[in-house]
């Protein structure tokens, strides 16, 4: 008798093949049969009229703190994700000397907009070295599997102290010491190494992430430690400044080690390299023997603005700043006051906190042509005509006043969507071509991060519901969408035991009512430790999510099962068969 049988579902195997109707039988944590299953199971799910996919693998998250206390791992787990990779962008919490705990929290808070109070209260800090951090992560069972990178910022600060934190040039001895930490981290089970090379990533005190201005000498030196181990992904976010010649060292490192180097590829008004130049350089690197992979997002990357969020169009006006520290009920009373509204709307914005973010704050505080009311049924590919600028103009209203009223909807809980990246053309068409390329990987959900501004952890649901079904300007096949979020993401990180529905593979699956799959309207919750806020978004249509053969979610509700664990190093089907 099998432990679990899913019957009569339309199966998408994760490899991109045509779907077929069949059964899937599971024994323990392993897929036993795909096709026709005779005999009963201890549990059965009738999937007639539903689709069955592998569990989704999300390779760009920031659950580094949350994973130490949270066993549910929402919001990613709400969206069919059964495996995440965290520790991206060079920020994380290990290695960590005791006197650097507060500093590392400030780094994560500044870069990833995760409330520092939540991190301070939630984390136990029962580690110093990176291997000890992995041991700590392994102690807590979860709904999903987690893997992580060794983060450049923490390593630099650990080895170089204040010199590392302030981005000074390392000595040869420093590079050797950092390389040793990275090598030890990989041998203990890390899946890669990450770095941040963008001026937009700063600590809560406005300091650049350690390693932002690192030279090729340092980056290749550390990368060679990964080559010594023989596996691992070198991940980074970068401004791709031409004089840094990022593609030169990425290509050289991937050729020397044989390992993938992956970077965040965005259509950005702030990057000096146009996205077509980035992809051309990526293509050339791989044509000459490199292994360079572009991480792409699925919708406009920007901010969801709200009065209680991290930013909104009026955040730099004196009247708002005068009430910013008040309890919400008192803020709301002021916001409802017509006199307060008139005074605030008559004010000019104060200067931005940093000149590095001046252009960003111009978009936030006055970019009405790129701001859209986020209402029920909202499309993440809105037209220019739906912008606050044009809607207000058509109504003969001031756009700032119109934006104020949008935020005041539903007792001051309204949202405004501002797609800063990936939306220069006013559409997402260029992403469609990227989804069809072999040198890209679906990424950049930032699950667990940007708590007051972004809820892109819903990316897998968006990929299926929008890109494979609802997009009027052109969709991709469902089987391609599934392959991109399952097989392709898993293979990049050497997780060769998942992302595919075949006998012998890990029993991570989703049973989905594809016709009913919908994203909910986001909301702000205050459920992190110390009442920390986060922007959340759920979905309808997930009938069941199965992790390692156990049902972790039924109809969107979490069960008691916690089969998820820490992934240590690459995973293979052969290893699984041998272990049984």
Secondary structure, DSSP 4 states (H G I P E B T S, - for coil): -EEEEEEEEEE--SSSPPPEEEEEEEETTEEEEEE---S-EEEEEE-TT-EEEEPEEE--B--TTGGGT-SS-TTGGGGTEEEEEE-GGG--S-S--GGGHHHHHHHHHHHH---HHHHHHH-----SSHHHHHHHHHTS-BSSEEEEEEEHHHHHHHHHTHHHHTTPPPPHHHHHHHHHHHHHHHHHT--EEEEEE-TT-B-TTSPBPTTTT--HHHHHHHHHHHHHHT--EEEEEE---GGG-HHHHHHHHHHHH---EEEE----SS-SS-HHHHHHHHHHHHHTT--EEEEE-SS-EEEEE-TTSS--TTTTBHHHHHHTTS-HHHHHHHHH-HHHHHHHHHSPBPPPS-GGGHHHHHHHHH-GGGEEE--TT--SS--GGGBHHHHHHHTT--HHHHHHHHHHHHHHT--EEEEEES-TTSS-HHHHHHHT-TTEEE----BT--TTT--GGGHHHHIIIIIIII-TT----HHHHHHHHTHHHHHHTTBTTSSS-STTSB--EEEE-GGG-EEPPPEEEEEEGGGEEEEE--EE-EEEEEETTEEEEETTEE-S---B-B--S-B-HHHHHHH-
